Protein backbone atom coordinates (compact mmCIF):
# COMPACT_ATOMS: atom_id res chain seq x y z
CA UNK A 1 0.00 0.00 0.00
CA UNK A 2 1.32 3.41 -0.96
CA UNK A 3 1.59 5.61 2.11
CA UNK A 4 0.48 9.22 2.48
CA UNK A 5 3.66 11.29 2.45
CA UNK A 6 3.43 14.04 5.07
CA UNK A 7 5.54 17.14 5.74
CA UNK A 8 5.29 18.73 9.21
CA UNK A 9 5.68 22.52 9.43
CA UNK A 10 5.66 23.94 12.97
CA UNK A 11 8.18 25.96 14.97
CA UNK A 12 7.69 23.89 18.14
CA UNK A 13 10.00 20.87 18.15
CA UNK A 14 8.13 19.00 20.88
CA UNK A 15 4.83 19.43 19.04
CA UNK A 16 6.34 18.08 15.81
CA UNK A 17 7.78 15.11 17.68
CA UNK A 18 4.38 14.26 19.17
CA UNK A 19 2.62 14.49 15.81
CA UNK A 20 5.36 12.46 14.13
CA UNK A 21 4.98 9.64 16.68
CA UNK A 22 1.21 9.60 16.11
CA UNK A 23 1.47 9.54 12.32
CA UNK A 24 4.21 6.95 12.10
CA UNK A 25 2.04 4.51 14.05
CA UNK A 26 -0.41 4.58 11.12
CA UNK A 27 0.10 1.92 8.46
CA UNK A 28 -0.93 4.33 5.68
CA UNK A 29 1.18 7.35 6.66
CA UNK A 30 4.83 8.38 6.75
CA UNK A 31 6.53 11.65 7.74
CA UNK A 32 8.99 12.59 5.02
CA UNK A 33 10.27 15.84 6.50
CA UNK A 34 9.97 18.57 9.15
CA UNK A 35 10.19 22.35 8.83
CA UNK A 36 10.55 24.93 11.61
CA UNK A 37 9.37 27.93 9.58
CA UNK A 38 7.41 28.80 6.46
CA UNK A 39 10.36 29.30 4.16
CA UNK A 40 11.79 25.89 5.04
CA UNK A 41 8.32 24.38 4.51
CA UNK A 42 8.18 25.79 0.97
CA UNK A 43 11.67 24.52 0.16
CA UNK A 44 10.99 21.02 1.54
CA UNK A 45 7.58 20.81 -0.16
CA UNK A 46 9.29 21.52 -3.49
CA UNK A 47 12.11 19.05 -2.86
CA UNK A 48 10.28 16.19 -1.12
CA UNK A 49 6.93 16.34 -2.97
CA UNK A 50 4.73 15.32 -0.01
CA UNK A 51 1.06 14.50 -0.48
CA UNK A 52 0.01 16.54 2.56
CA UNK A 53 1.65 19.40 4.46
CA UNK A 54 0.55 19.94 8.07
CA UNK A 55 1.01 23.70 8.40
CA UNK A 56 1.05 25.95 11.45
CA UNK A 57 0.12 29.62 10.95
CA UNK A 58 2.30 31.48 13.42
CA UNK A 59 5.93 30.72 12.61
CA UNK A 60 9.03 32.96 12.55
CA UNK A 61 10.12 34.51 9.28
CA UNK A 62 7.61 33.44 6.65
CA UNK A 63 4.24 32.57 8.24
CA UNK A 64 1.96 29.69 7.35
CA UNK A 65 -0.35 31.83 5.23
CA UNK A 66 2.35 32.90 2.80
CA UNK A 67 3.94 29.43 2.82
CA UNK A 68 0.58 27.88 1.93
CA UNK A 69 0.16 30.32 -0.95
CA UNK A 70 3.62 29.53 -2.36
CA UNK A 71 3.24 25.77 -1.98
CA UNK A 72 -0.17 25.79 -3.66
CA UNK A 73 1.07 27.99 -6.49
CA UNK A 74 4.11 25.78 -7.02
CA UNK A 75 2.17 22.50 -7.01
CA UNK A 76 -1.64 22.49 -6.50
CA UNK A 77 -1.52 18.70 -6.06
CA UNK A 78 0.15 19.13 -2.65
CA UNK A 79 -2.64 19.41 -0.09
CA UNK A 80 -2.06 21.83 2.78
CA UNK A 81 -3.88 21.09 6.04
CA UNK A 82 -3.71 23.93 8.54
CA UNK A 83 -3.17 22.77 12.14
CA UNK A 84 -3.30 25.80 14.41
CA UNK A 85 -4.37 27.42 17.67
CA UNK A 86 -6.30 30.13 15.79
CA UNK A 87 -10.00 29.35 15.49
CA UNK A 88 -11.26 32.52 13.79
CA UNK A 89 -13.29 32.67 10.59
CA UNK A 90 -10.98 35.34 9.19
CA UNK A 91 -7.93 33.09 9.37
CA UNK A 92 -9.83 30.26 7.73
CA UNK A 93 -10.95 32.18 4.66
CA UNK A 94 -7.60 33.89 4.14
CA UNK A 95 -5.94 30.47 4.14
CA UNK A 96 -8.63 29.02 1.91
CA UNK A 97 -7.97 31.78 -0.59
CA UNK A 98 -4.25 30.90 -0.38
CA UNK A 99 -5.01 27.30 -1.35
CA UNK A 100 -5.40 25.38 1.92
CA UNK A 101 -7.48 22.20 1.74
CA UNK A 102 -8.45 22.05 5.40
CA UNK A 103 -8.35 23.75 8.78
CA UNK A 104 -8.05 21.97 12.12
CA UNK A 105 -7.43 23.23 15.64
CA UNK A 106 -4.56 21.82 17.68
CA UNK A 107 -7.03 21.01 20.43
CA UNK A 108 -8.62 18.40 18.14
CA UNK A 109 -8.50 14.72 19.08
CA UNK A 110 -5.84 12.54 17.40
CA UNK A 111 -8.59 10.67 15.54
CA UNK A 112 -9.79 13.98 14.03
CA UNK A 113 -6.28 14.79 12.81
CA UNK A 114 -5.93 11.39 11.15
CA UNK A 115 -9.35 11.73 9.55
CA UNK A 116 -8.48 15.23 8.31
CA UNK A 117 -5.23 14.03 6.71
CA UNK A 118 -6.99 11.19 4.91
CA UNK A 119 -9.80 13.50 3.77
CA UNK A 120 -7.57 16.17 2.21
CA UNK A 121 -5.36 13.49 0.66
CA UNK A 122 -8.50 12.14 -1.05
CA UNK A 123 -9.22 15.56 -2.51
CA UNK A 124 -11.87 16.60 0.00
CA UNK A 125 -12.13 19.77 2.03
CA UNK A 126 -11.90 19.36 5.82
CA UNK A 127 -13.43 21.87 8.25
CA UNK A 128 -13.47 21.64 12.00
CA UNK A 129 -17.12 21.32 13.17
CA UNK A 130 -17.40 24.52 15.23
CA UNK A 131 -16.46 26.69 12.23
CA UNK A 132 -18.93 24.92 9.96
CA UNK A 133 -21.67 25.37 12.57
CA UNK A 134 -20.96 29.09 13.04
CA UNK A 135 -21.00 29.77 9.31
CA UNK A 136 -24.23 27.84 8.83
CA UNK A 137 -25.89 29.74 11.71
CA UNK A 138 -24.76 33.08 10.30
CA UNK A 139 -26.11 32.18 6.86
CA UNK A 140 -29.50 31.14 8.26
CA UNK A 141 -29.66 34.37 10.23
CA UNK A 142 -28.98 36.45 7.13
CA UNK A 143 -31.50 34.57 5.01
CA UNK A 144 -34.11 34.80 7.78
CA UNK A 145 -33.66 38.57 8.08
CA UNK A 146 -33.79 39.08 4.31
CA UNK A 147 -30.17 40.24 4.15
CA UNK A 148 -29.13 37.39 1.88
CA UNK A 149 -31.79 35.73 -0.30
CA UNK A 150 -30.98 32.26 -1.52
CA UNK A 151 -29.89 32.14 -5.17
CA UNK A 152 -28.91 28.47 -5.24
CA UNK A 153 -32.08 27.52 -7.13
CA UNK A 154 -31.03 29.79 -10.00
CA UNK A 155 -28.25 27.32 -10.88
CA UNK A 156 -28.75 24.57 -13.45
CA UNK A 157 -28.29 20.97 -12.32
CA UNK A 158 -24.89 20.85 -14.05
CA UNK A 159 -23.81 24.09 -12.36
CA UNK A 160 -24.83 22.62 -9.00
CA UNK A 161 -22.67 19.57 -9.74
CA UNK A 162 -19.71 21.78 -10.62
CA UNK A 163 -20.21 23.92 -7.50
CA UNK A 164 -20.30 20.82 -5.31
CA UNK A 165 -17.02 19.55 -6.79
CA UNK A 166 -15.40 22.97 -6.39
CA UNK A 167 -16.54 22.92 -2.77
CA UNK A 168 -14.90 19.53 -2.27
CA UNK A 169 -11.58 21.00 -3.39
CA UNK A 170 -11.30 19.59 -6.91
CA UNK A 171 -9.36 21.47 -9.57
CA UNK A 172 -10.92 22.41 -12.92
CA UNK A 173 -9.11 19.51 -14.58
CA UNK A 174 -10.33 17.03 -11.97
CA UNK A 175 -13.91 18.29 -12.37
CA UNK A 176 -13.61 17.94 -16.14
CA UNK A 177 -12.45 14.33 -15.72
CA UNK A 178 -15.18 13.46 -13.20
CA UNK A 179 -18.01 14.95 -15.28
CA UNK A 180 -16.52 13.95 -18.68
CA UNK A 181 -16.39 17.57 -19.83
CA UNK A 182 -13.70 19.70 -21.42
CA UNK A 183 -11.79 22.01 -19.11
CA UNK A 184 -13.11 24.98 -21.10
CA UNK A 185 -16.68 23.88 -20.38
CA UNK A 186 -15.90 23.58 -16.67
CA UNK A 187 -14.40 27.07 -16.67
CA UNK A 188 -17.52 28.39 -18.42
CA UNK A 189 -19.77 26.76 -15.81
CA UNK A 190 -17.62 28.23 -13.05
CA UNK A 191 -17.94 31.71 -14.56
CA UNK A 192 -21.72 31.35 -14.82
CA UNK A 193 -21.93 30.17 -11.20
CA UNK A 194 -19.92 33.12 -9.93
CA UNK A 195 -21.99 35.56 -11.99
CA UNK A 196 -25.32 34.12 -10.83
CA UNK A 197 -24.30 34.01 -7.17
CA UNK A 198 -22.37 37.30 -7.26
CA UNK A 199 -19.18 35.62 -6.04
CA UNK A 200 -15.69 36.81 -6.90
CA UNK A 201 -13.11 34.33 -5.58
CA UNK A 202 -12.38 30.69 -4.77
CA UNK A 203 -12.83 31.44 -1.06
CA UNK A 204 -16.31 32.88 -1.67
CA UNK A 205 -17.24 29.83 -3.77
CA UNK A 206 -16.08 27.54 -0.96
CA UNK A 207 -17.97 29.55 1.64
CA UNK A 208 -21.15 29.37 -0.43
CA UNK A 209 -20.71 25.60 -0.93
CA UNK A 210 -20.28 25.19 2.83
CA UNK A 211 -23.53 27.02 3.54
CA UNK A 212 -25.46 24.57 1.40
CA UNK A 213 -23.74 21.51 2.85
CA UNK A 214 -21.88 20.78 -0.37
CA UNK A 215 -18.43 20.02 1.08
CA UNK A 216 -19.26 16.48 2.11
CA UNK A 217 -19.60 13.66 -0.35
CA UNK A 218 -23.33 13.44 0.40
CA UNK A 219 -24.08 17.17 0.01
N, C-alpha and C positions, 0 to 999 in steps of 0.2 A: 504494500500500500504506500502510495506517495504521500509523504507528510506535508503538513502546512508549514512553510518556512516563515519564521517570525523574527522580526527585528524589534528589540526593546529600546525605546528612547525616553530616558528619564534621568534627571540629574542626581537622584538619590540612589546610591549604590546598594544600600540595604533593601530598598524597595525592589530594585531590579533583580537582586538575588532571590528574593521571595517569589517573585513572579516566574523567574526562570525555573525554580524548583517545581512550582506548580505545573508549568507547561511541559517540562521534560518528563513528567510522570504520565503524560497522555500519549497513547500509542500513535496518534495521528498528528502530533505536533513536534517541532524541533526549533530551538532558538539558534539562529544562525549568526547573530551579532548583537552588540549592545552599544548604545550611544549615550553620552552624558550631556549633549546639547543639540540644538537644532541643526547646526551646520554639519556636525558629525553624522547626524541621522540622514541628512540628504546625501552625503558622500557614501555612506554605507549602503543606503537604499539603491544607489546607482551601481555600486560595485557588487553587492551580494544578491541583488534581485530577489528580495523576499516576497512572499505572497501577501503578508500582512505586516504592517508597522503599528506597534502599540506606542502611541505618541502622547507625552505629557504636554501641557500648554506652557506652564511657567518654567522655562529653563534659561540659563545664562546665555548671553550672546544672542543667537538667533532663537526666537521662541517657536513653540509648536505650531502656531498659526502659519507663520511664513514657511516653516519647514514642510508643512502639509501641502501648501500651495506649490512649492518647488518640486516636491516628490510627485504630486499628481500631474503637474505639467510635464515633467520628464518622462513619466510612464504611468498613464491612467490605469493600467492593469494592476498596479500595486495598490492594495486597499489599506487605507489609513484608519485605524480605530483609535479615537481619542479616549484616553484613560486619565481622568483628572479630578481635582478637588472642586472645580468650578461648576456649579449646577445652574447657571443662568441661561435663559433663552438666548440672550445676545451672543454669548460665546458660541452656543450651538450653531446658530445660523451663519455667523462669520466663518466658522470652520467648515460648514456645509458648502458655503460658497467657494471655499478654498479647495474643496474636493474630498473632504473626509467622508467615509462610508458609515461611520457610526460614532456614538458618543456615550461613554459609560463613566459613572462616578467611581472613584477609588473605594468608596464605602460598599460597593456591590459585593455580593457573595461570590466566591470562586466559581461556582457553577454558572453564574451569570456571565462572568468573564469568558469562560470556555464557550458558552453558547454564542456570545457576541462574536468571538473570533471565527467560529465555524459559519456563522451567518454572513459576515462580511466577505469571508473567503468564497462563499457560494454566490456572491453577487447581490446579496440582499442589503438593505439598510437596517441598522440596529439603533434603536432609541431606548434610553432608559425610561421605565414606565412613568415616573413622576412628570417628566417633561411632556410626554405624549398626552397625559391626562390634563395638564395645565393648558396646553395648546387647544385641545378639544373643548375644554370648558370655555376658554376665551372665544373660540369660534361660535359656539352655541349662544353665548351671551350677545355677540355682535349680530348674529342672525335674528335672535329674538327681539332685539331692540330696533331692528331695521337698519342698522349701520352697514350690514354686509349681506345683501341678498344672495341667495345661492344661484350660481350660474352653471353648475355642473350639468344640469339637464340640457343646456344648449349645445353640449358636445355630441358628436356622432358616436356610434358604438366603437368605431375604429379609433377615434380620438381618445375615448375613455381607455381603450386597451393600451394605447401608446402612453398616456398619462400614468397609468398604473405601473408600466414597466420603467418609466422614468423615475417614478417614486421609489421603485425597488432598487434603483442605483445602476440600471443597465445603460450602457453607452448607446449612441445612435446605431452603430454597427451591430451590436448585440440585439437591439430591438428589430432591426431589419432582418437578421437571421431568424429570430424567433417567430416573427409574423410573416416571413417569406415575402418581404418587400424590398425595394431598392432603398439605399441610404438616402437618396434624394427625396423619395416619398416620405420617409420617416421625418426628415427635416422639415418638409412641407407641413406634415401633420403637427409637428411641434410648434411651428410658427402660428398655425391656425389656433392651436390650444392657447398659446400665450396671448394672442390677440383677443380671443373670445373671453378669456378670464382676466384680461388686463394684468398680466404678469410679465415681469421684465428680466428675470434671472433664474438660474438653476435652483437657487435657494428658495425663491418664491414658488417655483413649481413643486419642489419637495414639500414645502410647508402646506401647500394646497392639497397635495396628495395625502399628507398625514391627516388633515382635517376630515377627509372622506374615508379614512381607514384603508387607504390603498397601498400602504407600505408592507403589509403582510401578504403572504401568498394567497390568502383567502379573500383579500379585500376586493 
